[in-house]
Amino acid sequence: MASSYEDRMAQKYNFLKKDSAEILSKEQEKESVTEEVNNSETTNNFSTPEESLLVPLDAWNTVLNQLGNLHEANQMMAEARERAAKAEAESEFLREKLKTIRQQLEEVSRKKRFFFF
């Protein structure tokens, strides 16, 4: 069965280790941090919303880079559309101009025939 999204991201970016030793050390670090936070006076100002999610810095930078690439690609597509529309309009104009020049050439060649028997 396929692993969950969280498991795949944890495996890809190594931000959740399954080793019990690391889990214990992290829990001890968390306990020491919470003790320090509880002892300090800034605990009233520091709160994490329940809906927030901590994201590893590497994963966050990857997402931001991808977002930047998408934005750049969108701008390039818009510019390409503008160039294509301009080229299409110019092509249509030149076809019409060529058509009128050919008609004028035919008219001139017919007139010449009548003047010079």
C-alpha positions as CSV (number, residue, x, y, z in Angstrom):
1,M,0.0,0.0,0.0
2,A,1.3,3.5,-0.8
3,S,2.7,5.5,2.1
4,S,1.1,8.7,3.2
5,Y,2.2,12.2,2.0
6,E,3.8,12.9,5.4
7,D,5.8,9.7,5.3
8,R,7.1,10.4,1.8
9,M,8.1,14.0,2.7
10,A,9.7,12.8,5.9
11,Q,11.7,10.2,3.9
12,K,12.6,12.7,1.1
13,Y,13.7,15.5,3.3
14,N,14.8,13.5,6.4
15,F,12.9,15.7,8.9
16,L,11.3,12.7,10.8
17,K,13.7,10.0,11.8
18,K,12.4,6.6,12.9
19,D,15.3,5.8,15.1
20,S,14.3,5.6,18.8
21,A,17.6,7.1,19.9
22,E,17.0,10.2,17.9
23,I,13.4,10.4,18.9
24,L,14.4,10.2,22.6
25,S,17.1,12.9,22.1
26,K,14.6,15.1,20.3
27,E,12.1,14.6,23.1
28,Q,14.8,15.6,25.6
29,E,15.6,18.6,23.6
30,K,12.0,19.6,23.4
31,E,11.6,19.2,27.1
32,S,14.6,21.4,27.8
33,V,13.4,24.0,25.3
34,T,9.9,23.9,26.9
35,E,11.5,24.4,30.3
36,E,13.5,27.3,29.1
37,V,10.4,28.8,27.4
38,N,8.4,28.3,30.6
39,N,11.1,30.0,32.6
40,S,11.3,33.0,30.4
41,E,8.9,35.9,30.4
42,T,8.3,35.8,26.7
43,T,6.1,32.8,26.8
44,N,3.0,35.0,26.8
45,N,4.0,36.5,23.5
46,F,5.0,33.2,21.8
47,S,2.2,31.0,20.6
48,T,1.9,28.6,17.6
49,P,-1.5,28.5,15.9
50,E,-3.0,25.0,15.9
51,E,-3.5,25.1,12.1
52,S,0.2,25.9,11.4
53,L,2.7,23.3,10.2
54,L,6.4,23.4,10.6
55,V,8.2,22.8,7.3
56,P,11.9,22.0,6.9
57,L,13.9,24.9,5.4
58,D,15.1,22.8,2.4
59,A,11.6,21.8,1.5
60,W,10.4,25.4,1.9
61,N,13.2,26.7,-0.3
62,T,12.4,24.0,-2.9
63,V,8.8,25.1,-3.0
64,L,9.7,28.8,-3.3
65,N,12.1,28.0,-6.1
66,Q,9.4,26.1,-7.9
67,L,7.0,28.9,-7.4
68,G,9.5,31.3,-8.8
69,N,10.1,29.1,-11.8
70,L,6.3,28.9,-12.4
71,H,6.0,32.7,-12.3
72,E,8.9,33.1,-14.7
73,A,7.4,30.4,-17.1
74,N,4.0,32.2,-16.9
75,Q,5.7,35.5,-17.9
76,M,7.5,33.8,-20.8
77,M,4.3,32.2,-22.0
78,A,2.6,35.6,-21.9
79,E,5.4,37.2,-24.0
80,A,5.3,34.3,-26.4
81,R,1.5,34.7,-26.8
82,E,2.1,38.4,-27.6
83,R,4.7,37.7,-30.1
84,A,2.5,35.0,-31.8
85,A,-0.4,37.4,-32.0
86,K,1.7,40.1,-33.4
87,A,3.2,37.7,-36.0
88,E,-0.2,36.4,-36.9
89,A,-1.5,40.0,-37.4
90,E,1.5,40.9,-39.5
91,S,1.2,37.8,-41.6
92,E,-2.5,38.5,-42.3
93,F,-1.6,42.1,-43.2
94,L,1.2,41.0,-45.6
95,R,-1.1,38.4,-47.2
96,E,-3.7,41.1,-47.9
97,K,-1.0,43.5,-49.2
98,L,0.4,40.8,-51.5
99,K,-3.2,40.1,-52.8
100,T,-3.7,43.8,-53.6
101,I,-0.3,44.1,-55.2
102,R,-1.0,41.1,-57.4
103,Q,-4.4,42.5,-58.4
104,Q,-2.8,45.9,-59.3
105,L,-0.1,44.0,-61.3
106,E,-2.8,42.2,-63.3
107,E,-4.6,45.4,-64.0
108,V,-1.5,47.1,-65.2
109,S,-0.5,44.2,-67.4
110,R,-4.0,44.2,-69.0
111,K,-3.9,48.0,-69.6
112,K,-0.5,47.6,-71.3
113,R,-1.9,45.0,-73.7
114,F,-4.6,47.4,-74.8
115,F,-2.2,50.3,-75.4
116,F,0.4,48.2,-77.3
117,F,-1.3,46.0,-79.9
